């Protein structure tokens, strides 16, 4: 979920500066907001840098109906670059109505989302879910509306046979309860718990339901002990098959890419830092981890993208 602060401080860090060329592995960025306006001035450059760092596919995530058309134009921009033989990742659409913006969503937005899914090819639906992080979001009225919109969007996912990308913040138990009573089945349709931020038990619960856990730049922070422990324990119980990579750019910038106290814009190319940190955390060699994460992403999205040799 892009933040306004990042629009004013788009600092640039080249992901390749700290990564040796022989350490680059093919990756799928399962969650980006690469359509955001902070990339308007250098999207082509950042797309090419992402490709050079190993990113071969990226998902463009919708969160407000007002911005759905940006997804289409960004996808078209990358396709145009590809047609000109410029090496850039392939972009895929994923649209949804984000719970943190619940006050901005209307009934007509649900209709528009349904039409948008019909008109354009999507690999998933999202980001959707529940969020009670602020006092406004945790009010009874807000939670009720969030749950209704969440349920309706899960209905759409079942209708279109699409995996969902879950946004969950301070509402893991409520989200799990709703999912368990809905017809949506992640074991059949796939799905990702985006930017997972819960504890060990929540991590295992979502994996048990059939979701992969989205690992962002937060894993690069040695002080994120709860998250790092949750990821490690989920892998210990369910194996490497339960994880996927994501940047959530322009948010969730890896610690190694931050500059002082200023908020540094995250970019798709930074996914390589997430991969390297995860390799260190789990003590799994890159030649084993990278192909496994690629397979995991394909399984979560129910696609058959071949791993580049």
C-alpha positions as CSV (number, residue, x, y, z in Angstrom):
1,X,0.0,0.0,0.0
2,X,1.9,3.1,-1.2
3,X,2.3,5.9,1.3
4,X,2.2,9.6,0.6
5,X,5.6,10.2,2.2
6,X,7.3,8.1,-0.4
7,X,6.0,10.4,-3.1
8,X,8.2,13.2,-1.8
9,X,11.4,11.3,-1.1
10,X,12.0,8.9,-4.1
11,X,15.7,8.3,-3.3
12,X,17.4,5.9,-5.7
13,X,19.6,3.0,-4.7
14,X,20.9,0.6,-7.4
15,X,20.1,-3.0,-6.3
16,X,23.1,-4.2,-8.3
17,X,25.6,-2.2,-6.4
18,X,25.7,-4.7,-3.5
19,X,25.1,-7.9,-5.4
20,X,27.7,-9.7,-7.5
21,X,26.6,-10.6,-11.0
22,X,27.2,-14.3,-10.3
23,X,24.8,-14.1,-7.4
24,X,21.8,-13.1,-9.5
25,X,18.9,-15.6,-9.8
26,X,15.6,-15.5,-11.6
27,X,12.8,-14.2,-9.4
28,X,9.1,-13.4,-9.4
29,X,7.9,-10.3,-7.5
30,X,4.5,-11.3,-6.3
31,X,3.5,-7.9,-5.1
32,X,4.3,-4.4,-6.5
33,X,2.6,-1.0,-6.9
34,X,4.9,-0.3,-9.8
35,X,2.1,1.7,-11.3
36,X,2.4,4.3,-8.6
37,X,3.2,7.9,-9.6
38,X,6.6,7.8,-7.8
39,X,7.8,5.7,-10.8
40,X,6.4,7.9,-13.5
41,X,9.8,9.6,-14.1
42,X,12.0,6.5,-14.2
43,X,9.8,3.4,-14.6
44,X,11.6,2.3,-17.7
45,X,15.0,2.5,-16.0
46,X,13.7,0.7,-12.9
47,X,12.1,-2.0,-15.0
48,X,15.4,-2.7,-16.8
49,X,17.4,-2.6,-13.5
50,X,14.9,-5.1,-12.0
51,X,15.4,-7.4,-15.0
52,X,19.2,-7.2,-14.6
53,X,18.9,-8.1,-10.9
54,X,16.9,-11.2,-11.8
55,X,13.2,-10.2,-11.8
56,X,11.4,-11.9,-14.7
57,X,7.8,-11.4,-13.7
58,X,6.0,-8.9,-11.4
59,X,2.5,-8.4,-10.3
60,X,0.8,-5.0,-10.5
61,X,-1.5,-4.8,-7.5
62,X,-4.8,-2.7,-7.5
63,X,-6.1,-1.4,-4.3
64,X,-8.5,1.5,-5.2
65,X,-10.9,1.4,-8.2
66,X,-9.8,4.9,-9.1
67,X,-6.3,3.6,-9.9
68,X,-7.2,0.4,-11.8
69,X,-6.5,2.1,-15.2
70,X,-3.0,2.8,-14.0
71,X,-2.4,-0.9,-13.9
72,X,-3.4,-1.2,-17.6
73,X,-1.2,1.7,-18.7
74,X,1.8,0.4,-16.7
75,X,1.4,-3.1,-18.1
76,X,1.2,-1.6,-21.6
77,X,4.3,0.5,-21.0
78,X,6.3,-2.6,-20.1
79,X,4.9,-4.6,-23.0
80,X,5.9,-1.8,-25.3
81,X,9.5,-1.9,-23.9
82,X,9.6,-5.6,-24.4
83,X,8.4,-5.3,-28.0
84,X,11.4,-3.0,-28.6
85,X,13.7,-5.7,-27.3
86,X,14.4,-3.9,-24.0
87,X,14.9,-6.5,-21.2
88,X,12.1,-5.8,-18.6
89,X,10.0,-8.1,-16.4
90,X,6.6,-9.3,-17.7
91,X,3.8,-7.5,-15.8
92,X,0.6,-9.2,-14.7
93,X,-2.7,-7.7,-13.4
94,X,-4.1,-8.3,-9.9
95,X,-7.0,-6.0,-8.8
96,X,-8.9,-5.6,-5.6
97,X,-10.4,-3.2,-3.1
98,X,-8.0,-2.7,-0.2
99,X,-9.5,-2.9,3.4
100,X,-7.5,0.1,4.7
101,X,-9.3,2.3,2.1
102,X,-12.7,0.9,3.1
103,X,-14.2,4.4,3.6
104,X,-13.3,5.3,0.0
105,X,-14.9,2.2,-1.5
106,X,-18.5,2.3,-2.7
107,X,-21.0,-0.3,-3.9
108,X,-20.3,0.8,-7.5
109,X,-16.6,0.0,-7.0
110,X,-17.6,-3.7,-6.4
111,X,-19.4,-3.6,-9.7
112,X,-16.5,-1.9,-11.5
113,X,-14.1,-4.6,-10.1
114,X,-16.4,-7.3,-11.4
115,X,-16.4,-5.7,-14.8
116,X,-12.6,-5.1,-14.7
117,X,-12.0,-8.8,-14.0
118,X,-14.2,-9.7,-17.0
119,X,-12.5,-7.2,-19.4
120,X,-8.8,-7.8,-18.5
121,X,-6.8,-11.0,-17.9
122,X,-5.8,-11.3,-14.3
123,X,-3.5,-13.8,-12.5
124,X,-5.1,-13.1,-9.1
125,X,-7.5,-10.9,-7.1
126,X,-6.3,-8.5,-4.5
127,X,-5.1,-7.0,-2.4
128,X,-8.1,-7.8,-0.2
129,X,-8.6,-8.7,3.5
130,X,-9.1,-7.1,6.9
131,X,-7.2,-4.2,8.6
132,X,-7.8,-2.9,12.1
133,X,-4.6,-1.1,12.5
134,X,-6.1,2.4,13.3
135,X,-8.9,3.5,15.6
136,X,-11.0,4.4,12.6
137,X,-10.5,1.0,10.9
138,X,-11.3,-1.0,14.1
139,X,-14.8,0.6,14.6
140,X,-17.7,-1.7,14.4
141,X,-19.0,-0.1,11.2
142,X,-15.6,-0.2,9.5
143,X,-15.0,-3.9,10.4
144,X,-18.5,-4.8,9.2
145,X,-18.0,-3.1,5.9
146,X,-14.6,-4.6,5.5
147,X,-15.9,-8.1,6.1
148,X,-18.7,-7.6,3.6
149,X,-16.4,-6.3,0.9
150,X,-13.9,-9.1,1.7
151,X,-16.5,-11.8,1.4
152,X,-17.9,-10.4,-1.9
153,X,-14.4,-10.3,-3.4
154,X,-13.8,-13.8,-2.3
155,X,-17.0,-14.7,-4.2
156,X,-15.5,-13.0,-7.2
157,X,-12.3,-15.0,-6.8
158,X,-14.3,-18.3,-6.7
159,X,-16.4,-17.2,-9.7
160,X,-13.3,-16.4,-11.8
161,X,-11.2,-19.2,-10.3
162,X,-8.5,-16.8,-9.2
163,X,-6.1,-16.9,-6.2
164,X,-6.3,-14.0,-3.8
165,X,-3.6,-11.8,-2.3
166,X,-4.5,-11.1,1.3
167,X,-3.8,-7.9,3.2
168,X,-4.1,-8.6,6.9
169,X,-3.0,-6.1,9.6
170,X,-4.0,-6.6,13.2
171,X,-6.8,-8.9,12.1
172,X,-5.3,-12.4,11.5
173,X,-7.7,-14.3,13.7
174,X,-10.8,-12.6,12.1
175,X,-9.4,-13.2,8.7
176,X,-8.8,-16.8,9.3
177,X,-12.3,-17.3,10.7
178,X,-13.9,-15.7,7.7
179,X,-11.8,-17.8,5.3
180,X,-12.7,-21.0,7.1
181,X,-16.4,-20.3,6.6
182,X,-16.2,-19.2,2.9
183,X,-16.3,-21.3,-0.2
184,X,-12.9,-20.0,-1.3
185,X,-10.4,-22.8,-1.1
186,X,-6.7,-21.8,-1.3
187,X,-5.7,-25.5,-1.7
188,X,-7.5,-25.5,-5.0
189,X,-7.2,-21.8,-6.1
190,X,-3.9,-20.8,-4.6
191,X,-3.2,-17.5,-2.7
192,X,-0.7,-15.4,-0.8
193,X,-0.8,-13.9,2.6
194,X,0.9,-10.7,1.4
195,X,3.6,-9.1,3.4
196,X,3.0,-11.5,6.3
197,X,3.3,-9.8,9.7
198,X,1.8,-12.2,12.1
199,X,3.4,-14.6,14.6
200,X,4.3,-18.3,14.4
201,X,0.8,-19.7,15.0
202,X,-0.8,-17.3,12.5
203,X,1.9,-18.2,9.9
204,X,1.3,-21.9,10.3
205,X,-2.5,-21.4,10.2
206,X,-2.4,-19.6,6.9
207,X,-0.1,-22.2,5.4
208,X,-2.3,-24.9,6.6
209,X,-5.2,-23.3,4.8
210,X,-3.2,-23.4,1.5
211,X,-1.7,-19.9,1.4
212,X,2.0,-19.0,0.8
213,X,3.6,-16.4,3.0
214,X,4.8,-13.2,1.3
215,X,8.3,-12.2,2.4
216,X,9.2,-8.6,1.9
217,X,12.2,-6.4,2.7
218,X,11.2,-6.5,6.4
219,X,13.0,-9.8,6.6
220,X,16.3,-7.9,6.0
221,X,15.9,-6.2,9.4
222,X,17.6,-8.2,12.1
223,X,15.4,-6.5,14.7
224,X,12.2,-8.0,13.1
225,X,12.6,-10.9,15.4
226,X,8.9,-11.9,15.5
227,X,8.6,-12.0,11.8
228,X,11.9,-13.8,11.2
229,X,11.0,-16.4,13.8
230,X,7.5,-16.9,12.3
231,X,9.0,-17.5,8.8
232,X,11.6,-19.9,10.2
233,X,9.1,-21.9,12.2
234,X,6.7,-22.1,9.2
235,X,9.5,-23.4,7.1
236,X,10.5,-25.9,9.8
237,X,7.0,-27.3,9.9
238,X,5.9,-27.0,6.3
239,X,9.2,-26.7,4.3
240,X,10.4,-24.1,1.9
241,X,7.3,-24.6,-0.2
242,X,5.4,-22.1,2.0
243,X,7.2,-18.9,1.0
244,X,7.2,-16.4,-1.9
245,X,9.1,-13.2,-2.5
246,X,7.7,-9.7,-2.9
247,X,8.9,-6.1,-2.7
248,X,5.5,-4.3,-2.1
249,X,7.3,-1.4,-3.7
250,X,7.5,1.6,-3.2
251,X,7.1,0.5,0.4
252,X,9.0,-2.1,2.6
253,X,12.4,-1.0,1.5
254,X,15.2,-3.4,2.6
255,X,17.3,-2.1,5.5
256,X,20.5,-2.2,3.3
257,X,18.8,0.2,0.8
258,X,17.8,2.8,3.4
259,X,19.6,6.1,3.5
260,X,19.8,7.5,7.0
261,X,16.5,8.5,8.6
262,X,14.8,9.3,5.3
263,X,12.2,7.0,3.8
264,X,13.8,5.5,0.7
265,X,11.6,4.5,-2.2
266,X,11.6,0.7,-2.7
267,X,12.0,-0.6,-6.3
268,X,11.4,-4.0,-7.9
269,X,15.1,-4.6,-8.3
270,X,15.5,-4.7,-4.5
271,X,13.9,-8.1,-4.5
272,X,17.4,-9.6,-4.8
273,X,18.2,-8.3,-1.3
274,X,15.1,-10.1,0.1
275,X,16.2,-13.3,-1.6
276,X,19.7,-13.0,-0.1
277,X,18.5,-12.2,3.4
278,X,16.0,-15.1,3.3
279,X,18.9,-17.4,2.2
280,X,20.9,-16.3,5.2
281,X,18.0,-16.6,7.6
282,X,17.1,-20.1,6.6
283,X,20.7,-21.2,5.9
284,X,19.7,-22.5,2.5
285,X,22.0,-22.1,-0.5
286,X,20.8,-19.8,-3.3
287,X,20.9,-22.4,-6.0
288,X,18.4,-24.4,-4.0
289,X,16.2,-21.5,-2.6
290,X,15.7,-19.4,-5.7
291,X,14.2,-22.2,-8.0
292,X,12.0,-23.3,-5.1
293,X,10.7,-19.8,-4.5
294,X,9.9,-19.6,-8.2
295,X,8.0,-22.8,-8.1
296,X,6.2,-21.6,-5.0
297,X,5.1,-18.4,-6.7
298,X,3.8,-20.4,-9.7
299,X,1.9,-22.7,-7.4
300,X,0.4,-19.8,-5.5
301,X,-0.7,-18.1,-8.7
302,X,-1.7,-21.3,-10.5
303,X,0.6,-20.5,-13.5
304,X,3.3,-22.5,-15.3
305,X,6.0,-19.9,-15.9
306,X,9.2,-21.8,-16.8
307,X,12.3,-21.2,-14.6
308,X,14.9,-19.5,-16.8
309,X,18.1,-21.5,-17.2
